[in-house]
C-alpha cells in the first residue's frame, strides 16, 4: 500500500516537477526560481490528483481539499526536497537544457531517488492511520 501511495504521489509530483523544470529551464530562469516553480506545481498537481478521486467519491470540495492536504503534504514535501536536492547535486543538470540527455537522466534519477526515500515514510504514516490512509477512508 505504501508503494502504491508513493507512486500516486510521485505521479502528481512528477507532472508538476517536470513541467516546472522544463518551463524554468526553457525560459533560462535562475536555478532557485526554477526549483520554486517546480515545487509549487508539484504541490498543485499532487493535491489535484488526490482531490479528483475524493471528489468522485462524493465528498465536497472543501472536505476534499482537507483530505488532500492531510494525505499528501508530508509525502510531497519529502519528495520535493529529495528530488530537487538530487537535481541541484548533479553537476550541470540544471544548466543542461531540455534537449539534453543529462537534464532528463538527472530528472528521472531524482524522481527515482525521491520514490525510494519517500516510500518508507508513507509506510510509517499509513501504519498510523495518516497520509494516504486518510484518502482510503473516502474510497
C-alpha positions in Angstrom: 0.0 0.0 0.0 2.9 2.4 0.8 4.5 1.8 -2.6 1.1 2.4 -4.3 0.6 5.6 -2.3 4.1 6.8 -3.1 3.6 6.1 -6.8 0.3 8.1 -6.7 2.1 10.9 -5.0 5.0 10.6 -7.4 2.7 11.0 -10.4 1.4 14.4 -9.3 4.9 15.5 -8.2 6.4 14.3 -11.4 3.9 16.2 -13.6 4.5 19.4 -11.6 8.2 18.9 -11.3 8.8 18.1 -14.9 6.6 21.0 -16.1 8.3 23.4 -13.7 11.8 22.2 -14.6 11.0 22.4 -18.4 9.4 25.9 -18.1 12.2 27.2 -15.9 15.0 25.7 -18.0 13.4 26.8 -21.3 13.0 30.4 -20.0 16.5 30.5 -18.6 15.3 31.1 -15.1 17.8 31.0 -12.2 18.0 27.6 -10.5 16.3 28.9 -7.4 13.3 30.3 -9.5 13.1 27.0 -11.4 13.0 25.0 -8.2 10.3 27.2 -6.7 8.2 26.9 -9.8 8.7 23.1 -9.9 7.8 22.7 -6.2 4.7 24.9 -6.5 3.5 22.9 -9.5 4.3 19.6 -7.8 2.1 20.5 -4.9 -0.7 21.8 -7.2 -0.7 18.6 -9.3 -0.2 16.3 -6.3 -3.2 17.7 -4.4 -5.3 17.9 -7.6 -4.8 14.2 -8.3 -5.8 13.2 -4.8 -8.8 15.6 -4.8 -10.0 14.2 -8.1 -10.6 10.7 -6.6 -12.0 12.1 -3.4 -14.4 14.4 -5.3 -15.6 11.4 -7.4 -16.4 9.6 -4.1 -19.0 12.4 -3.5 -17.0 14.4 -0.9 -17.5 18.2 -1.1 -14.7 20.5 -2.4 -13.6 21.9 1.0 -13.5 18.5 2.6 -11.7 17.0 -0.4 -9.1 19.7 -0.1 -8.7 19.0 3.6 -8.3 15.3 2.8 -5.7 16.0 0.1 -3.7 18.3 2.4 -3.7 15.6 5.2 -2.9 12.8 2.8 -0.2 14.4 0.7 1.6 17.2 2.4 4.3 15.2 4.1 4.8 12.9 1.1 5.1 15.7 -1.4 7.3 17.8 0.9 9.8 14.9 1.3 9.7 14.0 -2.4 10.3 17.6 -3.4 13.2 18.1 -1.0 14.9 14.9 -2.2 14.3 15.3 -5.9 15.4 18.9 -6.1 18.4 18.2 -4.0 19.4 15.5 -6.4 18.8 17.8 -9.4 20.9 20.5 -7.9 23.5 18.0 -6.9 24.1 16.5 -10.3 26.8 18.7 -11.9 25.4 20.7 -14.9 21.9 19.1 -14.8 20.1 22.4 -14.2 22.0 24.2 -16.9 21.9 21.3 -19.4 18.8 22.4 -21.2 15.6 20.5 -22.1 17.1 18.8 -25.1 20.0 17.3 -23.1 20.1 13.7 -22.0 21.9 14.9 -18.8 18.8 17.0 -17.9 16.3 14.2 -18.5 18.6 11.5 -17.0 19.1 13.5 -13.9 15.4 14.3 -13.5 14.5 10.7 -13.9 17.1 9.7 -11.4 16.0 12.4 -9.0 12.4 11.1 -9.1 13.5 7.5 -8.6 15.6 8.5 -5.5 12.6 10.5 -4.2 10.3 7.5 -4.6 12.8 5.2 -2.7 13.2 7.7 0.1 9.5 8.6 0.4 8.1 5.0 0.4 9.2 4.1 4.0 7.8 7.4 5.2 4.4 6.7 3.6 4.5 3.2 5.0 5.1 4.6 8.5 2.3 7.2 8.1 -0.2 4.7 6.8 0.6 2.3 9.7 -0.5 5.1 12.0 -3.7 6.0 10.1 -2.2 9.1 8.5 -1.2 10.1 4.9 -2.9 8.1 2.2 -4.8 6.1 4.9 -7.0 9.2 5.1 -7.8 9.0 1.4 -8.7 5.3 1.6 -11.4 6.2 4.1 -13.2 8.0 1.3 -12.9 5.3 -1.4 
